[in-house]
C-alpha cells in the first residue's frame, strides 16, 4: 500500500517488462521452461522482487482448439537463493 499516487513509491516494472519482451523475441525456444528460466534470471537481478508467479501459455494447440501452459511459483526463500548465486542482495 502507498500513501500517495507517485511512481517513486512503487517498483517501476517497465524496464523488466521490456527485458522479458526482448527475451521472448530473442530466440526460438524449444521449451517454455527455458524461457521461464531466463525470465527468472532477469527478475533475480532486482532486489525489490521478493517472490515470483510466472505463467506462460501457448496457443493454438491441437488443431487450433486448445492451449498449453506452464506455471511456476517461486517463494522468497528460493528466490533469495537464486539471487545469492548471481550476486544480488
PDB file with one MODEL, atoms N, CA, C and O in Angstrom:
MODEL        1
ATOM      1  N   UNK A   1       0.845  -1.181   0.000  1.00  0.00           N
ATOM      2  CA  UNK A   1       0.000   0.000   0.000  1.00  0.00           C
ATOM      3  C   UNK A   1       0.889   1.243   0.000  1.00  0.00           C
ATOM      4  O   UNK A   1       1.953   1.272   0.619  1.00  0.00           O
ATOM      5  N   UNK A   2       0.423   2.260  -0.708  1.00  0.00           N
ATOM      6  CA  UNK A   2       1.180   3.512  -0.765  1.00  0.00           C
ATOM      7  C   UNK A   2       0.283   4.660  -0.328  1.00  0.00           C
ATOM      8  O   UNK A   2      -0.937   4.611  -0.490  1.00  0.00           O
ATOM      9  N   UNK A   3       0.903   5.688   0.227  1.00  0.00           N
ATOM     10  CA  UNK A   3       0.126   6.823   0.731  1.00  0.00           C
ATOM     11  C   UNK A   3      -0.184   7.840  -0.359  1.00  0.00           C
ATOM     12  O   UNK A   3      -1.196   8.538  -0.287  1.00  0.00           O
ATOM     13  N   UNK A   4       0.686   7.931  -1.378  1.00  0.00           N
ATOM     14  CA  UNK A   4       0.478   8.882  -2.465  1.00  0.00           C
ATOM     15  C   UNK A   4       0.648   8.185  -3.806  1.00  0.00           C
ATOM     16  O   UNK A   4       1.447   7.259  -3.945  1.00  0.00           O
ATOM     17  N   UNK A   5      -0.103   8.639  -4.774  1.00  0.00           N
ATOM     18  CA  UNK A   5      -0.055   8.087  -6.121  1.00  0.00           C
ATOM     19  C   UNK A   5       1.124   8.706  -6.878  1.00  0.00           C
ATOM     20  O   UNK A   5       0.960   9.653  -7.647  1.00  0.00           O
ATOM     21  N   UNK A   6       2.318   8.146  -6.640  1.00  0.00           N
ATOM     22  CA  UNK A   6       3.522   8.668  -7.274  1.00  0.00           C
ATOM     23  C   UNK A   6       4.452   7.507  -7.612  1.00  0.00           C
ATOM     24  O   UNK A   6       4.589   6.563  -6.835  1.00  0.00           O
ATOM     25  N   UNK A   7       5.083   7.588  -8.772  1.00  0.00           N
ATOM     26  CA  UNK A   7       5.948   6.500  -9.240  1.00  0.00           C
ATOM     27  C   UNK A   7       7.117   6.222  -8.296  1.00  0.00           C
ATOM     28  O   UNK A   7       7.567   5.080  -8.205  1.00  0.00           O
ATOM     29  N   UNK A   8       7.615   7.233  -7.595  1.00  0.00           N
ATOM     30  CA  UNK A   8       8.738   6.992  -6.690  1.00  0.00           C
ATOM     31  C   UNK A   8       8.352   6.115  -5.501  1.00  0.00           C
ATOM     32  O   UNK A   8       9.222   5.690  -4.741  1.00  0.00           O
ATOM     33  N   UNK A   9       7.061   5.841  -5.330  1.00  0.00           N
ATOM     34  CA  UNK A   9       6.580   4.997  -4.236  1.00  0.00           C
ATOM     35  C   UNK A   9       6.378   3.538  -4.634  1.00  0.00           C
ATOM     36  O   UNK A   9       5.996   2.713  -3.804  1.00  0.00           O
ATOM     37  N   UNK A  10       6.634   3.222  -5.897  1.00  0.00           N
ATOM     38  CA  UNK A  10       6.391   1.861  -6.377  1.00  0.00           C
ATOM     39  C   UNK A  10       7.562   1.379  -7.235  1.00  0.00           C
ATOM     40  O   UNK A  10       8.379   2.175  -7.697  1.00  0.00           O
ATOM     41  N   UNK A  11       7.627   0.071  -7.435  1.00  0.00           N
ATOM     42  CA  UNK A  11       8.621  -0.527  -8.313  1.00  0.00           C
ATOM     43  C   UNK A  11       8.251  -0.234  -9.762  1.00  0.00           C
ATOM     44  O   UNK A  11       7.109  -0.452 -10.168  1.00  0.00           O
ATOM     45  N   UNK A  12       9.197   0.252 -10.533  1.00  0.00           N
ATOM     46  CA  UNK A  12       8.974   0.547 -11.948  1.00  0.00           C
ATOM     47  C   UNK A  12       9.174  -0.738 -12.754  1.00  0.00           C
ATOM     48  O   UNK A  12      10.307  -1.169 -12.966  1.00  0.00           O
ATOM     49  N   UNK A  13       8.080  -1.347 -13.201  1.00  0.00           N
ATOM     50  CA  UNK A  13       8.122  -2.606 -13.939  1.00  0.00           C
ATOM     51  C   UNK A  13       8.525  -2.438 -15.400  1.00  0.00           C
ATOM     52  O   UNK A  13       8.873  -3.418 -16.058  1.00  0.00           O
ATOM     53  N   UNK A  14       8.483  -1.228 -15.910  1.00  0.00           N
ATOM     54  CA  UNK A  14       8.714  -1.023 -17.342  1.00  0.00           C
ATOM     55  C   UNK A  14      10.037  -1.612 -17.842  1.00  0.00           C
ATOM     56  O   UNK A  14      10.024  -2.301 -18.862  1.00  0.00           O
ATOM     57  N   UNK A  15      11.175  -1.381 -17.182  1.00  0.00           N
ATOM     58  CA  UNK A  15      12.417  -1.993 -17.676  1.00  0.00           C
ATOM     59  C   UNK A  15      12.360  -3.523 -17.662  1.00  0.00           C
ATOM     60  O   UNK A  15      12.873  -4.166 -18.578  1.00  0.00           O
ATOM     61  N   UNK A  16      11.751  -4.104 -16.645  1.00  0.00           N
ATOM     62  CA  UNK A  16      11.633  -5.558 -16.577  1.00  0.00           C
ATOM     63  C   UNK A  16      10.717  -6.085 -17.674  1.00  0.00           C
ATOM     64  O   UNK A  16      11.032  -7.100 -18.297  1.00  0.00           O
ATOM     65  N   UNK A  17       9.614  -5.434 -17.920  1.00  0.00           N
ATOM     66  CA  UNK A  17       8.693  -5.848 -18.986  1.00  0.00           C
ATOM     67  C   UNK A  17       9.399  -5.782 -20.340  1.00  0.00           C
ATOM     68  O   UNK A  17       9.231  -6.672 -21.174  1.00  0.00           O
ATOM     69  N   UNK A  18      10.182  -4.736 -20.556  1.00  0.00           N
ATOM     70  CA  UNK A  18      10.922  -4.625 -21.820  1.00  0.00           C
ATOM     71  C   UNK A  18      11.960  -5.743 -21.940  1.00  0.00           C
ATOM     72  O   UNK A  18      12.172  -6.276 -23.030  1.00  0.00           O
ATOM     73  N   UNK A  19      12.607  -6.100 -20.830  1.00  0.00           N
ATOM     74  CA  UNK A  19      13.587  -7.186 -20.856  1.00  0.00           C
ATOM     75  C   UNK A  19      12.912  -8.529 -21.143  1.00  0.00           C
ATOM     76  O   UNK A  19      13.433  -9.327 -21.922  1.00  0.00           O
ATOM     77  N   UNK A  20      11.772  -8.780 -20.528  1.00  0.00           N
ATOM     78  CA  UNK A  20      11.043 -10.033 -20.773  1.00  0.00           C
ATOM     79  C   UNK A  20      10.587 -10.096 -22.224  1.00  0.00           C
ATOM     80  O   UNK A  20      10.660 -11.152 -22.853  1.00  0.00           O
ATOM     81  N   UNK A  21      10.124  -8.990 -22.750  1.00  0.00           N
ATOM     82  CA  UNK A  21       9.715  -8.941 -24.161  1.00  0.00           C
ATOM     83  C   UNK A  21      10.911  -9.235 -25.070  1.00  0.00           C
ATOM     84  O   UNK A  21      10.780  -9.960 -26.057  1.00  0.00           O
ATOM     85  N   UNK A  22      12.073  -8.671 -24.737  1.00  0.00           N
ATOM     86  CA  UNK A  22      13.281  -8.919 -25.522  1.00  0.00           C
ATOM     87  C   UNK A  22      13.672 -10.396 -25.450  1.00  0.00           C
ATOM     88  O   UNK A  22      14.026 -11.003 -26.460  1.00  0.00           O
ATOM     89  N   UNK A  23      13.605 -10.967 -24.245  1.00  0.00           N
ATOM     90  CA  UNK A  23      13.932 -12.386 -24.084  1.00  0.00           C
ATOM     91  C   UNK A  23      12.998 -13.269 -24.906  1.00  0.00           C
ATOM     92  O   UNK A  23      13.436 -14.241 -25.521  1.00  0.00           O
ATOM     93  N   UNK A  24      11.725 -12.933 -24.915  1.00  0.00           N
ATOM     94  CA  UNK A  24      10.740 -13.736 -25.648  1.00  0.00           C
ATOM     95  C   UNK A  24      10.989 -13.701 -27.155  1.00  0.00           C
ATOM     96  O   UNK A  24      10.729 -14.680 -27.854  1.00  0.00           O
ATOM     97  N   UNK A  25      11.487 -12.579 -27.648  1.00  0.00           N
ATOM     98  CA  UNK A  25      11.721 -12.424 -29.078  1.00  0.00           C
ATOM     99  C   UNK A  25      13.149 -12.783 -29.495  1.00  0.00           C
ATOM    100  O   UNK A  25      13.446 -12.902 -30.683  1.00  0.00           O
ATOM    101  N   UNK A  26      14.025 -12.953 -28.506  1.00  0.00           N
ATOM    102  CA  UNK A  26      15.456 -13.146 -28.734  1.00  0.00           C
ATOM    103  C   UNK A  26      15.772 -14.356 -29.606  1.00  0.00           C
ATOM    104  O   UNK A  26      16.535 -14.251 -30.567  1.00  0.00           O
ATOM    105  N   UNK A  27      15.194 -15.492 -29.276  1.00  0.00           N
ATOM    106  CA  UNK A  27      15.453 -16.740 -30.000  1.00  0.00           C
ATOM    107  C   UNK A  27      14.162 -17.560 -30.054  1.00  0.00           C
ATOM    108  O   UNK A  27      13.189 -17.260 -29.363  1.00  0.00           O
ATOM    109  N   UNK A  28      14.178 -18.589 -30.882  1.00  0.00           N
ATOM    110  CA  UNK A  28      13.074 -19.557 -30.870  1.00  0.00           C
ATOM    111  C   UNK A  28      13.339 -20.536 -29.741  1.00  0.00           C
ATOM    112  O   UNK A  28      14.429 -21.101 -29.653  1.00  0.00           O
ATOM    113  N   UNK A  29      12.360 -20.740 -28.882  1.00  0.00           N
ATOM    114  CA  UNK A  29      12.507 -21.652 -27.752  1.00  0.00           C
ATOM    115  C   UNK A  29      11.845 -22.980 -28.071  1.00  0.00           C
ATOM    116  O   UNK A  29      10.698 -23.027 -28.514  1.00  0.00           O
ATOM    117  N   UNK A  30      12.573 -24.046 -27.842  1.00  0.00           N
ATOM    118  CA  UNK A  30      12.001 -25.383 -27.969  1.00  0.00           C
ATOM    119  C   UNK A  30      11.047 -25.665 -26.809  1.00  0.00           C
ATOM    120  O   UNK A  30      10.059 -26.381 -26.969  1.00  0.00           O
ATOM    121  N   UNK A  31      11.352 -25.093 -25.635  1.00  0.00           N
ATOM    122  CA  UNK A  31      10.528 -25.339 -24.448  1.00  0.00           C
ATOM    123  C   UNK A  31      10.150 -24.024 -23.777  1.00  0.00           C
ATOM    124  O   UNK A  31      10.911 -23.057 -23.797  1.00  0.00           O
ATOM    125  N   UNK A  32       8.971 -24.008 -23.188  1.00  0.00           N
ATOM    126  CA  UNK A  32       8.549 -22.861 -22.389  1.00  0.00           C
ATOM    127  C   UNK A  32       9.399 -22.754 -21.127  1.00  0.00           C
ATOM    128  O   UNK A  32       9.611 -21.662 -20.599  1.00  0.00           O
ATOM    129  N   UNK A  33       9.877 -23.888 -20.654  1.00  0.00           N
ATOM    130  CA  UNK A  33      10.680 -23.912 -19.429  1.00  0.00           C
ATOM    131  C   UNK A  33      11.977 -23.106 -19.577  1.00  0.00           C
ATOM    132  O   UNK A  33      12.420 -22.471 -18.621  1.00  0.00           O
ATOM    133  N   UNK A  34      12.583 -23.128 -20.757  1.00  0.00           N
ATOM    134  CA  UNK A  34      13.809 -22.354 -20.974  1.00  0.00           C
ATOM    135  C   UNK A  34      13.513 -20.863 -20.914  1.00  0.00           C
ATOM    136  O   UNK A  34      14.276 -20.106 -20.314  1.00  0.00           O
ATOM    137  N   UNK A  35      12.421 -20.434 -21.524  1.00  0.00           N
ATOM    138  CA  UNK A  35      12.039 -19.022 -21.450  1.00  0.00           C
ATOM    139  C   UNK A  35      11.762 -18.636 -19.999  1.00  0.00           C
ATOM    140  O   UNK A  35      12.185 -17.567 -19.558  1.00  0.00           O
ATOM    141  N   UNK A  36      11.067 -19.476 -19.260  1.00  0.00           N
ATOM    142  CA  UNK A  36      10.807 -19.189 -17.849  1.00  0.00           C
ATOM    143  C   UNK A  36      12.119 -19.064 -17.084  1.00  0.00           C
ATOM    144  O   UNK A  36      12.260 -18.175 -16.245  1.00  0.00           O
ATOM    145  N   UNK A  37      13.076 -19.939 -17.360  1.00  0.00           N
ATOM    146  CA  UNK A  37      14.379 -19.861 -16.697  1.00  0.00           C
ATOM    147  C   UNK A  37      15.037 -18.517 -16.945  1.00  0.00           C
ATOM    148  O   UNK A  37      15.596 -17.919 -16.026  1.00  0.00           O
ATOM    149  N   UNK A  38      14.976 -18.044 -18.164  1.00  0.00           N
ATOM    150  CA  UNK A  38      15.577 -16.747 -18.494  1.00  0.00           C
ATOM    151  C   UNK A  38      14.817 -15.597 -17.840  1.00  0.00           C
ATOM    152  O   UNK A  38      15.423 -14.602 -17.445  1.00  0.00           O
ATOM    153  N   UNK A  39      13.503 -15.725 -17.723  1.00  0.00           N
ATOM    154  CA  UNK A  39      12.710 -14.695 -17.040  1.00  0.00           C
ATOM    155  C   UNK A  39      13.068 -14.649 -15.557  1.00  0.00           C
ATOM    156  O   UNK A  39      13.199 -13.568 -14.983  1.00  0.00           O
ATOM    157  N   UNK A  40      13.227 -15.823 -14.934  1.00  0.00           N
ATOM    158  CA  UNK A  40      13.638 -15.882 -13.527  1.00  0.00           C
ATOM    159  C   UNK A  40      14.986 -15.192 -13.350  1.00  0.00           C
ATOM    160  O   UNK A  40      15.170 -14.417 -12.412  1.00  0.00           O
ATOM    161  N   UNK A  41      15.919 -15.470 -14.240  1.00  0.00           N
ATOM    162  CA  UNK A  41      17.237 -14.840 -14.154  1.00  0.00           C
ATOM    163  C   UNK A  41      17.123 -13.322 -14.262  1.00  0.00           C
ATOM    164  O   UNK A  41      17.802 -12.599 -13.532  1.00  0.00           O
ATOM    165  N   UNK A  42      16.280 -12.839 -15.155  1.00  0.00           N
ATOM    166  CA  UNK A  42      16.088 -11.390 -15.295  1.00  0.00           C
ATOM    167  C   UNK A  42      15.475 -10.794 -14.031  1.00  0.00           C
ATOM    168  O   UNK A  42      15.909  -9.743 -13.558  1.00  0.00           O
ATOM    169  N   UNK A  43      14.468 -11.467 -13.491  1.00  0.00           N
ATOM    170  CA  UNK A  43      13.810 -10.971 -12.277  1.00  0.00           C
ATOM    171  C   UNK A  43      14.746 -10.996 -11.078  1.00  0.00           C
ATOM    172  O   UNK A  43      14.652 -10.142 -10.197  1.00  0.00           O
ATOM    173  N   UNK A  44      15.640 -11.963 -11.042  1.00  0.00           N
ATOM    174  CA  UNK A  44      16.521 -12.108  -9.885  1.00  0.00           C
ATOM    175  C   UNK A  44      17.551 -10.990  -9.789  1.00  0.00           C
ATOM    176  O   UNK A  44      18.206 -10.851  -8.756  1.00  0.00           O
ATOM    177  N   UNK A  45      17.707 -10.198 -10.830  1.00  0.00           N
ATOM    178  CA  UNK A  45      18.649  -9.081 -10.767  1.00  0.00           C
ATOM    179  C   UNK A  45      18.072  -7.874 -10.031  1.00  0.00           C
ATOM    180  O   UNK A  45      18.792  -6.908  -9.780  1.00  0.00           O
ATOM    181  N   UNK A  46      16.794  -7.912  -9.685  1.00  0.00           N
ATOM    182  CA  UNK A  46      16.144  -6.810  -8.970  1.00  0.00           C
ATOM    183  C   UNK A  46      15.973  -7.171  -7.503  1.00  0.00           C
ATOM    184  O   UNK A  46      15.261  -8.120  -7.176  1.00  0.00           O
ATOM    185  N   UNK A  47      16.615  -6.428  -6.626  1.00  0.00           N
ATOM    186  CA  UNK A  47      16.494  -6.691  -5.188  1.00  0.00           C
ATOM    187  C   UNK A  47      15.070  -6.451  -4.693  1.00  0.00           C
ATOM    188  O   UNK A  47      14.668  -7.025  -3.681  1.00  0.00           O
ATOM    189  N   UNK A  48      14.309  -5.621  -5.381  1.00  0.00           N
ATOM    190  CA  UNK A  48      12.935  -5.303  -4.968  1.00  0.00           C
ATOM    191  C   UNK A  48      11.975  -6.483  -5.129  1.00  0.00           C
ATOM    192  O   UNK A  48      10.970  -6.566  -4.422  1.00  0.00           O
ATOM    193  N   UNK A  49      12.277  -7.384  -6.046  1.00  0.00           N
ATOM    194  CA  UNK A  49      11.394  -8.527  -6.297  1.00  0.00           C
ATOM    195  C   UNK A  49      11.660  -9.585  -5.239  1.00  0.00           C
ATOM    196  O   UNK A  49      12.789 -10.046  -5.077  1.00  0.00           O
ATOM    197  N   UNK A  50      10.611  -9.965  -4.523  1.00  0.00           N
ATOM    198  CA  UNK A  50      10.753 -10.866  -3.383  1.00  0.00           C
ATOM    199  C   UNK A  50      10.215 -12.265  -3.635  1.00  0.00           C
ATOM    200  O   UNK A  50      10.593 -13.195  -2.923  1.00  0.00           O
ATOM    201  N   UNK A  51       9.355 -12.443  -4.612  1.00  0.00           N
ATOM    202  CA  UNK A  51       8.839 -13.752  -4.999  1.00  0.00           C
ATOM    203  C   UNK A  51       8.301 -13.628  -6.420  1.00  0.00           C
ATOM    204  O   UNK A  51       8.134 -12.527  -6.945  1.00  0.00           O
ATOM    205  N   UNK A  52       8.032 -14.788  -7.034  1.00  0.00           N
ATOM    206  CA  UNK A  52       7.590 -14.779  -8.428  1.00  0.00           C
ATOM    207  C   UNK A  52       6.432 -15.734  -8.658  1.00  0.00           C
ATOM    208  O   UNK A  52       6.366 -16.803  -8.050  1.00  0.00           O
ATOM    209  N   UNK A  53       5.536 -15.349  -9.525  1.00  0.00           N
ATOM    210  CA  UNK A  53       4.495 -16.216 -10.095  1.00  0.00           C
ATOM    211  C   UNK A  53       4.596 -15.999 -11.598  1.00  0.00           C
ATOM    212  O   UNK A  53       4.302 -14.911 -12.093  1.00  0.00           O
ATOM    213  N   UNK A  54       5.006 -17.024 -12.316  1.00  0.00           N
ATOM    214  CA  UNK A  54       5.176 -16.905 -13.767  1.00  0.00           C
ATOM    215  C   UNK A  54       4.278 -17.920 -14.458  1.00  0.00           C
ATOM    216  O   UNK A  54       4.256 -19.097 -14.096  1.00  0.00           O
ATOM    217  N   UNK A  55       3.541 -17.450 -15.454  1.00  0.00           N
ATOM    218  CA  UNK A  55       2.702 -18.333 -16.255  1.00  0.00           C
ATOM    219  C   UNK A  55       2.940 -18.033 -17.726  1.00  0.00           C
ATOM    220  O   UNK A  55       2.952 -16.876 -18.146  1.00  0.00           O
ATOM    221  N   UNK A  56       3.126 -19.084 -18.492  1.00  0.00           N
ATOM    222  CA  UNK A  56       3.234 -18.956 -19.943  1.00  0.00           C
ATOM    223  C   UNK A  56       2.187 -19.853 -20.575  1.00  0.00           C
ATOM    224  O   UNK A  56       1.904 -20.943 -20.077  1.00  0.00           O
ATOM    225  N   UNK A  57       1.620 -19.390 -21.666  1.00  0.00           N
ATOM    226  CA  UNK A  57       0.598 -20.166 -22.354  1.00  0.00           C
ATOM    227  C   UNK A  57       0.861 -20.108 -23.847  1.00  0.00           C
ATOM    228  O   UNK A  57       1.224 -19.065 -24.391  1.00  0.00           O
ATOM    229  N   UNK A  58       0.673 -21.236 -24.492  1.00  0.00           N
ATOM    230  CA  UNK A  58       0.906 -21.351 -25.925  1.00  0.00           C
ATOM    231  C   UNK A  58      -0.425 -21.638 -26.617  1.00  0.00           C
ATOM    232  O   UNK A  58      -1.156 -22.553 -26.239  1.00  0.00           O
ATOM    233  N   UNK A  59      -0.716 -20.843 -27.625  1.00  0.00           N
ATOM    234  CA  UNK A  59      -1.935 -21.009 -28.409  1.00  0.00           C
ATOM    235  C   UNK A  59      -1.563 -21.076 -29.887  1.00  0.00           C
ATOM    236  O   UNK A  59      -0.544 -20.479 -30.234  1.00  0.00           O
ATOM    237  N   UNK A  60      -2.234 -21.695 -30.734  1.00  0.00           N
ATOM    238  CA  UNK A  60      -3.209 -22.763 -30.502  1.00  0.00           C
ATOM    239  C   UNK A  60      -2.488 -24.111 -30.371  1.00  0.00           C
ATOM    240  O   UNK A  60      -1.347 -24.271 -30.806  1.00  0.00           O
ATOM    241  N   UNK A  61      -3.162 -25.036 -29.783  1.00  0.00           N
ATOM    242  CA  UNK A  61      -2.685 -26.415 -29.630  1.00  0.00           C
ATOM    243  C   UNK A  61      -3.822 -27.337 -30.065  1.00  0.00           C
ATOM    244  O   UNK A  61      -4.994 -26.994 -29.904  1.00  0.00           O
ATOM    245  N   UNK A  62      -3.497 -28.464 -30.596  1.00  0.00           N
ATOM    246  CA  UNK A  62      -4.500 -29.451 -31.048  1.00  0.00           C
ATOM    247  C   UNK A  62      -5.481 -28.858 -32.054  1.00  0.00           C
ATOM    248  O   UNK A  62      -6.654 -28.635 -31.756  1.00  0.00           O
ATOM    249  N   UNK A  63      -4.974 -28.617 -33.224  1.00  0.00           N
ATOM    250  CA  UNK A  63      -5.791 -28.129 -34.347  1.00  0.00           C
ATOM    251  C   UNK A  63      -6.503 -26.822 -34.034  1.00  0.00           C
ATOM    252  O   UNK A  63      -7.627 -26.590 -34.481  1.00  0.00           O
ATOM    253  N   UNK A  64      -5.834 -25.968 -33.258  1.00  0.00           N
ATOM    254  CA  UNK A  64      -6.370 -24.637 -33.015  1.00  0.00           C
ATOM    255  C   UNK A  64      -7.403 -24.519 -31.923  1.00  0.00           C
ATOM    256  O   UNK A  64      -7.930 -23.429 -31.699  1.00  0.00           O
ATOM    257  N   UNK A  65      -7.716 -25.616 -31.225  1.00  0.00           N
ATOM    258  CA  UNK A  65      -8.809 -25.535 -30.255  1.00  0.00           C
ATOM    259  C   UNK A  65      -8.355 -25.529 -28.799  1.00  0.00           C
ATOM    260  O   UNK A  65      -9.188 -25.369 -27.907  1.00  0.00           O
ATOM    261  N   UNK A  66      -7.070 -25.697 -28.534  1.00  0.00           N
ATOM    262  CA  UNK A  66      -6.643 -25.799 -27.143  1.00  0.00           C
ATOM    263  C   UNK A  66      -5.485 -24.886 -26.824  1.00  0.00           C
ATOM    264  O   UNK A  66      -4.999 -24.137 -27.671  1.00  0.00           O
ATOM    265  N   UNK A  67      -5.055 -24.969 -25.578  1.00  0.00           N
ATOM    266  CA  UNK A  67      -3.885 -24.221 -25.148  1.00  0.00           C
ATOM    267  C   UNK A  67      -3.043 -25.104 -24.230  1.00  0.00           C
ATOM    268  O   UNK A  67      -3.528 -26.075 -23.649  1.00  0.00           O
ATOM    269  N   UNK A  68      -1.790 -24.743 -24.122  1.00  0.00           N
ATOM    270  CA  UNK A  68      -0.853 -25.482 -23.293  1.00  0.00           C
ATOM    271  C   UNK A  68      -0.076 -24.459 -22.488  1.00  0.00           C
ATOM    272  O   UNK A  68       0.363 -23.446 -23.032  1.00  0.00           O
ATOM    273  N   UNK A  69       0.099 -24.710 -21.206  1.00  0.00           N
ATOM    274  CA  UNK A  69       0.790 -23.727 -20.397  1.00  0.00           C
ATOM    275  C   UNK A  69       1.671 -24.334 -19.332  1.00  0.00           C
ATOM    276  O   UNK A  69       1.573 -25.515 -18.997  1.00  0.00           O
ATOM    277  N   UNK A  70       2.535 -23.482 -18.814  1.00  0.00           N
ATOM    278  CA  UNK A  70       3.429 -23.827 -17.725  1.00  0.00           C
ATOM    279  C   UNK A  70       3.288 -22.725 -16.685  1.00  0.00           C
ATOM    280  O   UNK A  70       3.240 -21.542 -17.021  1.00  0.00           O
ATOM    281  N   UNK A  71       3.223 -23.125 -15.423  1.00  0.00           N
ATOM    282  CA  UNK A  71       3.111 -22.153 -14.339  1.00  0.00           C
ATOM    283  C   UNK A  71       4.165 -22.474 -13.291  1.00  0.00           C
ATOM    284  O   UNK A  71       4.376 -23.637 -12.948  1.00  0.00           O
ATOM    285  N   UNK A  72       4.827 -21.439 -12.784  1.00  0.00           N
ATOM    286  CA  UNK A  72       5.878 -21.616 -11.800  1.00  0.00           C
ATOM    287  C   UNK A  72       5.702 -20.603 -10.684  1.00  0.00           C
ATOM    288  O   UNK A  72       5.454 -19.423 -10.935  1.00  0.00           O
ATOM    289  N   UNK A  73       5.829 -21.065  -9.473  1.00  0.00           N
ATOM    290  CA  UNK A  73       5.777 -20.200  -8.303  1.00  0.00           C
ATOM    291  C   UNK A  73       7.093 -20.347  -7.548  1.00  0.00           C
ATOM    292  O   UNK A  73       7.513 -21.459  -7.228  1.00  0.00           O
ATOM    293  N   UNK A  74       7.735 -19.227  -7.268  1.00  0.00           N
ATOM    294  CA  UNK A  74       8.992 -19.231  -6.521  1.00  0.00           C
ATOM    295  C   UNK A  74       8.803 -18.379  -5.273  1.00  0.00           C
ATOM    296  O   UNK A  74       8.507 -17.188  -5.361  1.00  0.00           O
ATOM    297  N   UNK A  75       8.978 -19.002  -4.113  1.00  0.00           N
ATOM    298  CA  UNK A  75       8.804 -18.269  -2.859  1.00  0.00           C
ATOM    299  C   UNK A  75      10.045 -17.428  -2.561  1.00  0.00           C
ATOM    300  O   UNK A  75      11.053 -17.508  -3.263  1.00  0.00           O
ATOM    301  N   UNK A  76       9.947 -16.625  -1.509  1.00  0.00           N
ATOM    302  CA  UNK A  76      11.021 -15.691  -1.180  1.00  0.00           C
ATOM    303  C   UNK A  76      12.325 -16.391  -0.820  1.00  0.00           C
ATOM    304  O   UNK A  76      13.400 -15.898  -1.164  1.00  0.00           O
ATOM    305  N   UNK A  77      12.252 -17.522  -0.139  1.00  0.00           N
ATOM    306  CA  UNK A  77      13.464 -18.252   0.250  1.00  0.00           C
ATOM    307  C   UNK A  77      14.206 -18.757  -0.992  1.00  0.00           C
ATOM    308  O   UNK A  77      15.421 -18.598  -1.105  1.00  0.00           O
ATOM    309  N   UNK A  78      13.472 -19.358  -1.909  1.00  0.00           N
ATOM    310  CA  UNK A  78      14.081 -19.870  -3.134  1.00  0.00           C
ATOM    311  C   UNK A  78      14.641 -18.732  -3.983  1.00  0.00           C
ATOM    312  O   UNK A  78      15.734 -18.846  -4.536  1.00  0.00           O
ATOM    313  N   UNK A  79      13.895 -17.640  -4.084  1.00  0.00           N
ATOM    314  CA  UNK A  79      14.370 -16.509  -4.881  1.00  0.00           C
ATOM    315  C   UNK A  79      15.629 -15.909  -4.258  1.00  0.00           C
ATOM    316  O   UNK A  79      16.538 -15.511  -4.986  1.00  0.00           O
ATOM    317  N   UNK A  80      15.700 -15.838  -2.952  1.00  0.00           N
ATOM    318  CA  UNK A  80      16.913 -15.341  -2.293  1.00  0.00           C
ATOM    319  C   UNK A  80      18.112 -16.230  -2.610  1.00  0.00           C
ATOM    320  O   UNK A  80      19.222 -15.733  -2.799  1.00  0.00           O
ATOM    321  N   UNK A  81      17.894 -17.528  -2.666  1.00  0.00           N
ATOM    322  CA  UNK A  81      18.966 -18.453  -3.033  1.00  0.00           C
ATOM    323  C   UNK A  81      19.444 -18.177  -4.458  1.00  0.00           C
ATOM    324  O   UNK A  81      20.645 -18.160  -4.727  1.00  0.00           O
ATOM    325  N   UNK A  82      18.506 -17.963  -5.353  1.00  0.00           N
ATOM    326  CA  UNK A  82      18.850 -17.648  -6.747  1.00  0.00           C
ATOM    327  C   UNK A  82      19.609 -16.323  -6.810  1.00  0.00           C
ATOM    328  O   UNK A  82      20.625 -16.219  -7.497  1.00  0.00           O
ATOM    329  N   UNK A  83      19.120 -15.319  -6.098  1.00  0.00           N
ATOM    330  CA  UNK A  83      19.788 -14.011  -6.093  1.00  0.00           C
ATOM    331  C   UNK A  83      21.198 -14.116  -5.547  1.00  0.00           C
ATOM    332  O   UNK A  83      22.113 -13.472  -6.061  1.00  0.00           O
ATOM    333  N   UNK A  84      21.385 -14.913  -4.518  1.00  0.00           N
ATOM    334  CA  UNK A  84      22.727 -15.096  -3.943  1.00  0.00           C
ATOM    335  C   UNK A  84      23.685 -15.695  -4.966  1.00  0.00           C
ATOM    336  O   UNK A  84      24.864 -15.342  -5.009  1.00  0.00           O
ATOM    337  N   UNK A  85      23.173 -16.592  -5.778  1.00  0.00           N
ATOM    338  CA  UNK A  85      24.037 -17.245  -6.773  1.00  0.00           C
ATOM    339  C   UNK A  85      24.441 -16.295  -7.895  1.00  0.00           C
ATOM    340  O   UNK A  85      25.445 -16.529  -8.568  1.00  0.00           O
ATOM    341  N   UNK A  86      23.672 -15.227  -8.105  1.00  0.00           N
ATOM    342  CA  UNK A  86      24.027 -14.259  -9.142  1.00  0.00           C
ATOM    343  C   UNK A  86      24.548 -12.950  -8.556  1.00  0.00           C
ATOM    344  O   UNK A  86      24.831 -12.005  -9.292  1.00  0.00           O
ATOM    345  N   UNK A  87      24.673 -12.896  -7.233  1.00  0.00           N
ATOM    346  CA  UNK A  87      25.271 -11.749  -6.576  1.00  0.00           C
ATOM    347  C   UNK A  87      24.345 -10.577  -6.315  1.00  0.00           C
ATOM    348  O   UNK A  87      24.814  -9.445  -6.202  1.00  0.00           O
ATOM    349  N   UNK A  88      23.034 -10.814  -6.215  1.00  0.00           N
ATOM    350  CA  UNK A  88      22.077  -9.747  -5.913  1.00  0.00           C
ATOM    351  C   UNK A  88      21.637  -9.921  -4.469  1.00  0.00           C
ATOM    352  O   UNK A  88      21.313 -11.030  -4.046  1.00  0.00           O
ATOM    353  N   UNK A  89      21.623  -8.831  -3.712  1.00  0.00           N
ATOM    354  CA  UNK A  89      21.150  -8.910  -2.319  1.00  0.00           C
ATOM    355  C   UNK A  89      20.028  -7.942  -2.083  1.00  0.00           C
ATOM    356  O   UNK A  89      19.503  -7.866  -0.972  1.00  0.00           O
TER     357      UNK A  89
ENDMDL
END
